[in-house]
Amino acid sequence: MKVYRRLLVYARPFSRFIVPFFVFTLLGVFFSVFQFALIIPLLNFLFDPVNTADAAKYATAPDFHFSASFFKDYFYYLVYSFKTSNPAYALYFLAGMIVAAVILTNIFRYLAQRCMINARTLLVKRLREALFDKINRLHLGYFTKEHKGDLISRLNTDVYGIEGAAASSIEVLFKEPYVMIGYFVALFAISAKLTLFTLLIIPISAVAIAAITKKLKREAKEVQASAGRLLTLIDETLMGMRIIRAFNATGFVLRRFSQENDFYRKASLASFSKRELAPAFSEAAGVIVVACILVYGGGLVLSPGGGLQAGAFIAFIAIFSQVIRPAKAIVVALSNIQMGQAAGERILEILDKPVEVADLPGAVPLTSFEESIELRNVTFGYTDRTVLKGIDLVVQKGKTIALVGPSGVGKSTIADLVPRFYDATGGEVLIDGKNVKDYTMESLRSHMSFVTQEIILFNDTIFNNIALGQPDAKMEDVIYAAKVANAHEFIEQTEDGYQTNIGDRGIRLSGGQRQRLSIARAVFKNPSILILDEATSALDTESEKSVQEALNNLMRGRTTLVIAHRLSTIKEADEIIILQDGEIVERGSHDQLIESKESIYHRLTQLQRIA
């Protein structure tokens, strides 16, 4: 239950739900027991002759005293009074009381469930928000190791699993035991001997049920993990449909999906079989118990000294039949709790992950960028390899620095260290002479814009994609940004202009149009620092020309860090940095570097035919 204690914190304050739920549950139990207890006077007074002792006892109203016996005696007095005047009146009275008890029982059950649903929906809301918030604060390296589908599964399937399990745990703690206690109090009042007999034979079935539910947790984990893998396969297939068909890989993808889907089916079947076996076994055991009670209790009725009347025995059976429902509910709840615990552990795996890149205590906002960006003896490595080795680099305000080198040498890593997407494992990254860790991340990134090779657009309007994160943006500012990015003309030609929805990841636009929208987004932010990561490498010649012109407009007067393979796009950079094996091997302007016939840069220009 440790997992649930941690997760149920998200439904606080509990008193808002638990107290009324508990009160309504107790009232529901009282009227439920009362409606079955009415069977006894119904049978005794209407169908059995009233003996002399009963006539003397119930002929006059009892003196008031606050106890259960007073209310019982007064109730019997009313029934006897009706019967002596007109037996039909007693029948009407009892029937009316039964109807009233049933109505009140269901009203209080409904109110209790309202409290439960309120708690469940609040728990799901807060838990999903906490999980989504944590995912958004984890460092970027986490997402290179995790499957996207698995994260979606945790946000959706696992959270809903916790909803049902949490509701079950609350019912196990605050409802069903008290329902059973209420029924057993009534059963003891009718016949203590018969009730003790039932308590001896019930635990036998409980042991078998506990053994079944114990195995559910491991199988539930397998089902949830498989669901995550299925979502990943679906997402990859939908995003890569063009490539899959181009490489005739449809059969391969279908086989992968079929294998995982079959594993999910088998895991689900195993889990379902055990989950459904428990309540089925519980119900069968309940019937066996009832049969034993009929034999033993019937013997007490038939025996002259048994001390049990036929009417009371029938009421006992009726009430005990209701005990089976909460008992079965507890069994189902225990099964759900086992399954929910697996979902809870998967959620807590993320909630417990340390946020490796976070604001330090005492971090201050970066109000303006005035001087330079500096990397001082910076090293960086992932768990399995070192990427950067002792990098020293200064980017003065207003200058353009280009990073060049083969894939995997750390160009993008350098760009990611400046906005603190990662933290350097050694050395320092400084802005205006102060370590970037001493600034708040939000203020640090507010001075930066990014244009990358991977164009990230959202299934929203053009306006909202350009003014990302600024719901109160002005139309004239968005239009200005689009004009600087050479995007205004094609936007005006779309169906609804700036209110046109561009589809999932901007699928309704061409590659050049999507890239110009991402540039317009960067222009709209009006950054002091600009980071361009292979911004034109995926474009055709005509689109590249238009996008490069937009980039030149964007770079004007800004401090820019450019990552490029196409050297033609960086000839005008103030300094070009050549990286190899995580180290700076050459640096200088285009003219300086090209003078040396032995330089790596000169060889690269020759390969790309750049003068």
N, C-alpha and C positions, 0 to 999 in steps of 0.2 A: 504493500500500500504506500510505500515511500514515494513511488512515482506519482501516485494520485495526490498525495499531500502537496507535492510541489506544483502540480498542474492546477489543482483546485484553487490555488492562490489567485489565479486569474479571474475567479468568479467573486472575489471579495467586493463588498462586505457580505459575508454569509448570512447574517441575521436578517437581511432584507428578503431572503428567499427561504432559508431553513426554518425560521420560527413560524411564519404563516403556513408553510408546507407541513410542519410537524403538527400544528394546531388543527388544521383542516383534516389531516390524516386521522388524528385521534377522534375527531367528531365523526368522520366517515366510518371508522371502526365501531364506534358506539352505536350508531344507528343501524349498521349492518348486523351487529350481534342482536340488537333489539328486535329487528324484523323477524329473525329466526326464533328468538325467545318467545315471540307471540304465538308460536305454534302450540306451546304447552297449554296456555289458558284456552286457546281455541279448541283443542281436543278435550281437555278436562271438563270445561264448563258446558260445552255445547253437545258433546257426544257421550259423556259419562254422567251418571247421576251424582248429584251433590250429596255428600254424606252429612250427617248431623254436625260433626265437628267443623266442617267447612262452613256450613250455614251459620253456625254461631260465631265463627271467627270473622266472616266477611259481611255480617248483617249490618254492622255499624262502622262508620268511618274511623280509622285509627287516629290516635293523637299524633300531632306533628312532631317529628324529630328528624334532623337532617341525617338520614342514613339510607342505604340501599333498601333495607327491609321495609322502611316506611313507604317508599315509592312503590315497592312491589305490592305491599298489602293494600295500599290505596287504589292501585290499578285493579287488583282483584276485587275490591269492594265495588268499584264502578261496574265491572263486568257482571258481578253477582246482582247488583241492583237492576241493571238492564234485563238480566235473564229472568228475575222474579216478576218484573212487570210485563215484559214481552220478550221471549227468547230471540225474536228477529232483531230487536234493537241491539242486543249483545253481538249478534252476527255482523250487523252494519258497523257497530263501533270497532270491532276487531279488524274488519276488512279495511275500514278507513285508516286505522292506526298502521296497518301493514303498508298501505299505499303511501302514507305520509313518511314512514320510516325509509321506504325504498327511494322516494323522491329526495329526501334529505341526504341519504347515503350518496346518491349520485351527484348531488349538488356539491357536497364537500369533496368528493373524489375529483370532480372537475376543477374546483378551485385549487386543490393541491397540485393537480397536473399543470395548471396555469403557472403556478410558482416554479414548478420544475422546468417547464419550457422556457420561462424567463431566464432562469439560471443557466440552462444549456446554451441558449443562443448568445448570452453574454460571454460565457466561457469560450465558445467558438470564435466570436468576434475578437476578444482580447488575445486569445492564444494565437490566432492566425496573424493578427497585427504584430505581436511580439516576435513571431517566427519570421515574418516578412521583414520586419525592422532589422532583426539580427542578420538575415541573409544580405541585406543591403549594406551592412556595416562590416562584413567579413572582407578580408583583403582579397585582391583579384586572383592571387595564386590558388585560393580555395576552389575557384570555379574551373580551373584547368584540370582538377583531379576528380571532380564530382560530375555525375550524369545529371543533365538538366531535368530529364524526366523523373529521376528519383527525387529531386528537390520539389518538383511540382506535386509528386505523389505525397510527399510529407505535408505540403501546404494544404492539400485537398483531402485525399483519402484518409491519411493518418489523423488529421484534425477531426474529421467526422467520426472516426473510430473512437477518439477520445470523448467526443460528445456523448455517444451512446454509452460508453463505459463509465463515464463520470456520472451520468444519470442513474446507471445501474448501481454504482457504488453508493450514491446518496440514498437510493431506495433501500439498499441492503442495510444501511446504517440508520435511516430515519423513518422508514415506512414499514416494510414487510415484517420485521421482527415485532413491531408494536401491533401490527394487524394480527399476527399469530398469538401474541400475548393476550390480546383482547378476546380472541376466540377461545383460548385455553382457560382463561378466567371463567368464561361462561360454561365451558365444559366441566371444569372442576365444581362449579356451583350446581350443575345437574347431577354429576356422579364422579366423585373423586376416584373411586375404585376403577371405573372404566377408563378414565382419563390417564391414570397411571399405567394401565395396561397398554394404551396407545403409545405412551412415551417410551415404553420398553422395546417396542418393535420398529419404531420409526428410524432410530439410528442405524439399523442394519442396512437400509437402502442408502443412507447418507454416505457411508464409507465407500460404496461402489461409485456413487456419483462423483465424489471428490477425486477418485483415481482417474476418472474420465477427463475431468476439466483440467487436471494438472498438465496434460500434454498439449493443451491448446496454444500456449504462449509461443513455443518454438515454431509450430506450423503457421501461426499467424504472422510471424516475422518473415517467413519464407514467402507467404502470399503478398505481403506489402512490398518486399524488395522486388519481387517479380513484376508487380504492377508498375513500379518505378522504371524498370527496364523496358517494359512494353511502351510506356509513354515516351521514353527516349527514342526507341525505334520508330515510333509513329512520327515524332517531331523531325528526326533526321530524314525520314523518307519524304515527308511533305516538303521540306526545305530543299532536298536534293533530287527531286523528281526528274529534272532535266538531265542531270549527270547519270542517274540510274538508268534511264532509257538510252542515253547516248552510248553507254558502255554495256548495253544488253545485260544489266545486272538485276532485272526485275525478278527472275527466278531465284537468284541468290537472296535477295531481300525478302521474298515471300517465304523461303525456307527458314531464314533466321526468325522471321516473325512467327511462323507456324510452330517452330521448336519452343520459343519462349511462351507462346500462347498455350501450347500443350502443357508446359511445365506449370504455368499459372492455373490451368484447369485441374491438374492432378493435385497441386498443393491446396487449391480451394476445396476440392472434393474431400481430401483427407481432413481438412479443418472443419468443413461443413458436417461431415459424418460424425465427428466427435462432438461438435457443438449441439447437433440435433439429437444425438444419442442420450445426452444427459437429461433433457426434459422429458424425452419419451420414456426413459427408464424411470424417471421420477413419477410420471403419471401412472405407469404400470405398477410401481411399488405402492403408490397411493391406493390403487384399487385393491391390491392384496391386503393392505392394512385395513381398508373398509370391510373387506370380507371377514377378516379376523375379528373385527369389532362386532359385526353382525352375529357371528357365532357366539362370542363371549358375552356381549351385551344382551343378546336374545335369551341366553341362559339365565342371566340375572333377572330378566322380566318374567320368565316362565317359572323361576324358582320362587317359592312362597317367601323365603327369607332374603331374596336378592336385593331388596330395597330400591328397585327401579321400576317406575310405572311405564306403561306403554307410551303414553304421550310424551313423557320426558325422554324416553329412548329415541323416539322419532325426531324430537328436537335436537338431541345429541347428534344423530346421524346427519341431520341437515346442517348443523353448525360445523361438524367435522369435515363435511364435504367442502366447506369454504376454506378450511385450513390448507387443503391441497393447493389452492390457487396461489397464495403467497409463498408456500413452500416451493412450488414449481417456479415462481417468479424469482426466488432467491437462487435457484439452480441456474436458471437462464442468466441472471445477473452475474453470477460467479464465472460463467463461461465468457460473457462479454468483458468482464474485468480482466480475465486472462488475455484475451485478444487485445483489449485496449491497452494493457500494460506493454505489449510489444510495440504498439503504435506510439505510446508515450515515451518509451525509451528511444525510439527513432527521432522523435521531436526534441527530446532533451539532449541528444547527441549534438544537435545544432545549437540549441540555446546555451549549452555549456561550453561551446567552442570559444576560446579566448579571441578577443578582437585584437589582432596583432598590430594594426595601425589605427591608433585612436589619439584624440587630443590629450596632451599631457596636462597634469594639474598646473594651473598658472599660465597656460597658453594664452597669448594675446592676439588680437586681430591684426592682420596685415592691412593697414589703411591705404597704402599706396606703394607702388613699385618705383624706386628712384634711381638705383645704381646698377646692380648686376646680379646675375645668377652664377654661383660658383660651386663646382664639385671639387672637393679637396681630399685627395688620396682616397677616393671612393672605391670600395669593393662591394660586391654583391654576389650572392650565390643561392641557388635553390638547394633542396636537400641532397640532390644527387650530383650537382656540378656547380663550379664557379663560373660566373658569367663575366663579371667586371673585376679587373685587377689594378688597383692603384690609379684610378682615373683622376687627372687634374685638368680642369676646364673652367674657363671664365667666359661668360657671355655678357658683355656690356649692354646697358640699356640702349635700345634702338638698333642693335646690330643683328645680323642674320648669320647663324652658325649652322653648317650642314654636317651631318654625320653620314659617312659612307663606309661600306664594307659588306662582306658576304653575310648571308643569313645566319643568325645565331651568334653574332659577335657581341651583342649587347646594345645595339643602337636604340631599339624600342625600350629597353630596360632603363637607359639613361633618361629617356623622355618620361618614363613612368615614375622615376624617383623624384622629379621636380615637383609634381603635384601631390606627392606622397601616396601614390597608388600602392607602392611598396616603400619600406624603409631600408636604407643602406645597411648592410651587415658590418661595414667598417668605413671609417672616414666620415665626412660631413657633406651635406648638401645645404648651401647657404643662399639666402636671398637678402640682398642689402646687408651682407655681413653677419646675418643672424641665421642660426640653424632653422630649417623649415619645421622641425619638430616643436619649436617654440611658438609657432603661429597656430591659430585654429585652422583646421582643414577647410572649413567652409569659406573663411576669408581668403585663405591661400588660393583656393581653386576659383574664387570669384574673379581673380585677376587673369585667368587663363581661359583660352579656347583651344579646341582640338578639332583637327580635320584628319581623318584616318582613311586608310585604304578600305577598311571594312566600314561600309556606310550603314549607320544605324538610324533608321527612321521608324516612326511609330504609326500604327493604324489609326490615323487621326487626320485632321485637316492640315493643309499646307501652312496656314497661319499658326496653328498650335505647334507644328514641328519646328518652325523658325523661332517662335517665341517660347521655346521649351522651358518650363518651370516658371514662366512669368504670366500668370492668368490675367493680369491687368495691363498687358502690353497694349500700346497704341498702334493703330493700323498704319499711321504714317511712318513709324519707326520700323515696322516689319517691311513695308514697301521699300524704304531706303536700303535696308539690309539686302533685300532681294535684288535691287538694282546694282548695288556694289558687286554682288555675286553673279551678275549677268543671268539672273533667273526670272526677273520681272516679266520679260516678254513671253516666255513659255507658260508662266503661271497665268497670265491674262488670257491665254488661249485655251486653258482648261475649262471644263464644264461650269464650275462654280467659282472660278478664280481662286482667291486665297481661302475660300471655304470648301474647296474640293477635298474629298477624302482620298488619300493616296493608297489605301489598302495596306495589307500586312507587309511591313518592311519596305513600303513604297513601291510595291510591285507594279503599280499602274504607270510608273515613270521609267524612262530610260536610265542607263547608268550615268550618263553625263548630267541629266536633270537631277538625279538623286544626289550626285556629288555637289552640284551647285546649291542645292537646298541645304546640305550640311555646311557649306561655306557661308551661306546666308545666316544660318544659325550662329556660326562663329562671329560673323560681323555684328549681328544684333546684340551679342553680349558685350561688344566693344571692349575687348581685353587689352591689357598691357603686354601680356606674354602670349605668344602663339606657338602651338606645337603642331607641326605637319608631319604625318607619318605615312609616307608612300601615297600621297593624296591623289596622284594622277596615274599611278602605275597600271591600273586596270582599265584605262580608257582608250578608245580609239584615237587616231591622230586628230580628227576634227573636234571631238569632244575635249581632248586634252588641251587643245589650243584655247578653247573657250574657258575651260576650267582654270588653266594656268593664268589667263588674263584676270579672272576673278580672284585667284590667289595673290597675284601681284597687287591688286587693289586692296586686298585684305592685309597684306604684309606691310604696306606703306606706313612708315613711322612706328612700327611695332617691333618689339624684341622677339625674334623668331628662331625656333629650333626646328630644323628641317631634316627629316630622314628620307633619303632618296637613293634609288638604284639608277634612275635616269639622270646622268650627270648634266645633261643639257638644261635641266631645271634649276641647277644650283651654281651656274657659272658666275652669277653676280653676288654670291654669298660673301660676306666679309671674311669668313674663315671656314675652311673645309677641314674636317677632322676625319682621318682614315683610321679605322679600327680593324684590328686583327687579333684573334685569340683573346679577346677581352681587354686589349691594351691599345693605347694610341701609338701608332707607328709613324704617322706622318701628319703634318698640319701646315696650313698656310692658305693663301688665296689661290684661285684658279691659275692665275698667271705664274705665281711662284712655284706651285707644284708641278706645272706642266713643263717647266724649264728643264727639270732633271729627267733625262731620258731613262734613268734606272728606277724612277719612283713607281710605286704601285699605282698611284693616281694616273701617271702618264700612260701606263699599260692599260688601265681601264678606259681612258679616253680613246686610245687607239682601237680598242675592241668595239667601242660605241661610235667610232668615227666622229669624234668631237674635236674641233680645232681649238 
